[in-house]
Amino acid sequence: MCNCGQKRISLKTMEDSIYKNNVKYKLIADKPVVINGSVTGRTYIFREKGDINYVDRRDTGIFEKNKYLMKI
């Protein structure tokens, strides 16, 4: 009996866990925005209006203060 289905299920679960601790933010301004995460040090780049990035929850403090980004 093939266990291919089980492998697919576990892979999907792994993908879900990657985004589990992230929050989506969308650029609502017409100009690009670059933010360095205050905790992780990761650089988040929003190039054009409508761009969406997954942001680590630990870095969201600075994102909530930015008027050019919207949490979705």
CORPEKA-V936899 format. One record per residue. N is the residue number from 1. RES is the residue in one letter. PHI is phi as a letter, one per 40 degrees, with the letter a starting at -180 (NA if undefined). OMEGA is omega in degrees with one decimal (* if undefined). D_FIRST is the distance of its C-alpha to the first C-alpha in Angstrom with 2 decimals. Layout:
# CORPEKA-V936899
n=N res=RES phi=PHI omega=OMEGA d_first=D_FIRST
n=N res=RES phi=PHI omega=OMEGA d_first=D_FIRST
This chain:
# CORPEKA-V936899
n=1 res=M phi=NA omega=-178.8 d_first=0.00
n=2 res=C phi=c omega=177.1 d_first=3.78
n=3 res=N phi=b omega=-178.3 d_first=6.55
n=4 res=C phi=d omega=179.4 d_first=9.23
n=5 res=G phi=c omega=179.4 d_first=10.74
n=6 res=Q phi=c omega=178.4 d_first=11.53
n=7 res=K phi=c omega=179.6 d_first=13.27
n=8 res=R phi=c omega=-179.8 d_first=15.27
n=9 res=I phi=c omega=-178.5 d_first=16.38
n=10 res=S phi=c omega=177.4 d_first=17.61
n=11 res=L phi=c omega=178.3 d_first=19.38
n=12 res=K phi=c omega=178.4 d_first=21.12
n=13 res=T phi=c omega=177.7 d_first=22.23
n=14 res=M phi=c omega=178.6 d_first=23.71
n=15 res=E phi=c omega=179.7 d_first=25.59
n=16 res=D phi=c omega=-178.6 d_first=26.99
n=17 res=S phi=c omega=177.7 d_first=28.28
n=18 res=I phi=c omega=-176.5 d_first=30.16
n=19 res=Y phi=c omega=-176.5 d_first=32.22
n=20 res=K phi=d omega=-177.0 d_first=32.51
n=21 res=N phi=c omega=-179.3 d_first=35.74
n=22 res=N phi=b omega=178.3 d_first=37.21
n=23 res=V phi=b omega=179.6 d_first=39.64
n=24 res=K phi=c omega=173.9 d_first=40.17
n=25 res=Y phi=b omega=-177.6 d_first=43.70
n=26 res=K phi=b omega=177.0 d_first=45.19
n=27 res=L phi=c omega=-179.4 d_first=48.35
n=28 res=I phi=b omega=179.2 d_first=50.94
n=29 res=A phi=c omega=179.3 d_first=53.84
n=30 res=D phi=c omega=-178.6 d_first=54.82
n=31 res=K phi=b omega=-178.6 d_first=55.11
n=32 res=P phi=c omega=178.9 d_first=52.50
n=33 res=V phi=b omega=175.3 d_first=51.83
n=34 res=V phi=b omega=-179.1 d_first=50.65
n=35 res=I phi=b omega=172.9 d_first=50.08
n=36 res=N phi=c omega=179.5 d_first=49.32
n=37 res=G phi=c omega=-176.1 d_first=47.39
n=38 res=S phi=c omega=-179.3 d_first=49.75
n=39 res=V phi=b omega=-175.5 d_first=47.16
n=40 res=T phi=c omega=-176.8 d_first=44.45
n=41 res=G phi=g omega=-180.0 d_first=46.80
n=42 res=R phi=c omega=177.9 d_first=44.37
n=43 res=T phi=c omega=178.8 d_first=46.07
n=44 res=Y phi=b omega=-176.3 d_first=45.21
n=45 res=I phi=b omega=174.0 d_first=46.50
n=46 res=F phi=b omega=-172.1 d_first=47.13
n=47 res=R phi=c omega=-177.5 d_first=48.60
n=48 res=E phi=a omega=-176.3 d_first=49.38
n=49 res=K phi=d omega=179.8 d_first=49.66
n=50 res=G phi=g omega=177.9 d_first=46.34
n=51 res=D phi=c omega=-179.9 d_first=44.40
n=52 res=I phi=b omega=175.8 d_first=41.82
n=53 res=N phi=b omega=170.1 d_first=40.78
n=54 res=Y phi=c omega=-175.8 d_first=38.63
n=55 res=V phi=b omega=176.3 d_first=41.01
n=56 res=D phi=d omega=-177.6 d_first=40.24
n=57 res=R phi=d omega=-178.4 d_first=41.54
n=58 res=R phi=c omega=-178.6 d_first=43.83
n=59 res=D phi=c omega=-170.8 d_first=45.67
n=60 res=T phi=c omega=-179.2 d_first=46.25
n=61 res=G phi=d omega=-179.2 d_first=49.77
n=62 res=I phi=c omega=-180.0 d_first=51.38
n=63 res=F phi=c omega=-179.9 d_first=49.42
n=64 res=E phi=c omega=-179.8 d_first=50.74
n=65 res=K phi=c omega=-176.1 d_first=54.27
n=66 res=N phi=c omega=-176.3 d_first=53.80
n=67 res=K phi=c omega=-179.2 d_first=55.20
n=68 res=Y phi=c omega=-178.1 d_first=53.43
n=69 res=L phi=b omega=-179.6 d_first=49.90
n=70 res=M phi=b omega=176.6 d_first=48.26
n=71 res=K phi=c omega=179.1 d_first=45.36
n=72 res=I phi=b omega=* d_first=42.75
